[in-house]
């Protein structure tokens, strides 16, 4: 079994090679689809009685996710995207949201702006 460092180093090498060669292997683009029947349906002669599931290459999905997250971080850090255009920023947890909010506040301070926030929890 590979340790995490060796595995992540190999994945990074693959990604860096794809980027430097400007080539995305067809292996990462392949998907498999299966159709399963939904349980407890009275008739199975209509399309709503079935559910398609698509399986994508997990390494390709991982690489795309890492690249898109990095592009998001770098585009914000380099002021490539105006701060008013950040409605679609991906946040996965309260900590991520707090870090991003802190970034926005500190960026405002650097520009001499004052920032107010209103935070409430809806459960």
N, C-alpha and C positions, 0 to 999 in steps of 0.2 A: 504494500500500500504506500502511495506517495504521501510525503508530509506536505503540509499546507504551503510552505515556502517554495518547494520545488514545483508544485502544481501551479501556484500563482505565477511563478517566474516563467513557466512554459506558456501559460495563457497570455501573459503580457508580451512575450516574444512573438506569439502568433499574431496578436493584435497589431503590434508595432510593424511587423512585416506586411500585414494587409494594408496598413495606412501608408507605409513608405512606398509600396508597389502600386498603390491606388487600385487594389484588386480585392474584391469581396468574393470569396470562394462560393461556388454553387452549393457546396456541401452545407453551408450555413443557411441557404435559402430554401432547402427542401423541407416539405412538411408532409405529414401523413394524416389522412382523415378517416375516421370511422363513424358509423352511424349506429346509435344504440336506441332501442325502443324505450319509451317512457313507461314506468310501471302503472298498473291499474287503469289502463285505457280500454274502453269497451270495443273499439274498432281500431285496427291497425292498417286501414286502407287510405288514411289521410296523412299528409306530411306533418301535421302538428303532433302526431303520436310518436314522432322520432326526434332525436336530439343529435346533431352532428358535433363531434369533438375533433379539434385540430391539434395535432402534436407537431411542435416545431423543434428544431435542433436546439438543445439547451445551451450549448456553448455559444451559438449564434445569438440567442436571446440575451445571454449574459453580457456578451461583448457590446451589443446594441444598447443595452441599458446603461452600462458603464460609460460608453461614449456620450450618450444623450445627457446623462447627469453631469459629466465633466464639461460638456459644451454649455450647459445651463450655468454652472458655477463660473466658468471663465467669461461668459458673455455678460454676466452681472458684475463680476469683479473688474472687468475692463470698461465698464459703462457703455458697452456695445448696444444694450437695450435700455431705453429710457425707463426710469423707475415707475412711471405711470402705466407702463405696459406689462407689469408683472402679475397680472391677475391669474395667469395660467401656470404659475410656478408650482412644481410638484413638492409637496410637503408630506412626509410619511409619519410624523409623530409630533407630539407636543414639543419635544426637544428641538427638532428640526425647525419648527415654526418659531420657537424662541430664538434660536440662533439667527434665523433670517431676519426676524424683527429687530434684533440687536444690530445686525449689519445695516439695516435701513436707518435706524436711529443714529448710529455712529457716522454713517455717510452724511446724514443731515447735519450733524454737529460740525464735521469738517468744513461743510459749505456755509456754516454760520446760521443754520436754520434751527428753529425750535420745533420739537416733536411732542405731540400728545397721543396717547393711546388709550383706548377703552377696551378692556378685555372682560369677557364674561363666559361662564361655562354653561352650556345647555346640555343637559343629560336626558 
